Each structure stands twice: as C-alpha cells, then as structure tokens.
Amino acid sequence: METSILLAKFWGWYLIIFFLILSFNPKRIKQIFSDLKDIKFLITSSFIAILVGLLNTLFHNIWEPEWTLIITLMGWFSIFIGLSLFIFPKQTVSALELINIKLVQLIYTLLFLIGLFLLNMAYNIVPI
C-alpha cells in the first residue's frame, strides 16, 4: 500500500501541475506538438514515457477493482504512448493532435479530476 500512496502522490501532483501549466499557458500545448515533429525531442519523450511507465508497472501492477487500478493504468498508458511514439512516430503524433483538437477541454479536465482524486486518496483529505 505504501507504493500505491507514493505513486498516487506522484501522479496526482504531476496531473495537477500539468493541468495548471497548460491552463495558464495554452500556447505550450501547440509548442509540445510542434516539438514532437523534431526527431530528437520525440525519441527523448518516448524513452522517458517508456521509462516512467515501466517503473510504474514494475512497482505497481495491481489489477484489483479499487482506486489503485488508476495508478496501474497510468503506467500502462505511459508505456503504450512511449512505444507508439517510438515505433510509429508520425501516426501517433497525428492521432494525438486529432484527439487533442477535438477533446482538449474534456481530456485536461478529466486529468485534473483524476489528479485531485489521487491526491485525495494519498492524503485522505475527504474520507471516502
């Protein structure tokens, strides 16, 4: 359970910070997608995503229908995105751009709420 709490804090804070940065500086989103067209940035990003996802799943691969499943899914999603960017870079960037254009507010709001939920579970702010 200690690993779950640690990773809930990590992913919770990461998602909240990510949401705040993109909310206060929306130009950063376009910059990230334009940077993904640079092969060095893309390879570095994919390696980081794979590394973070692997570490997450190696230390936390819990498939029980509880809040901890969110952490496991975050790790697997990170691996999937990293591998997709590395193996199929152009197709993955195009798909991410399309999804981002159509669902940007929904995705970032959902990530914010997941971040709040994980922080709540880690710090037990509002008992559930």
Salt bridges, closest charged atoms under 4 A:
GLU97 OE2 - LYS37 NZ 2.84
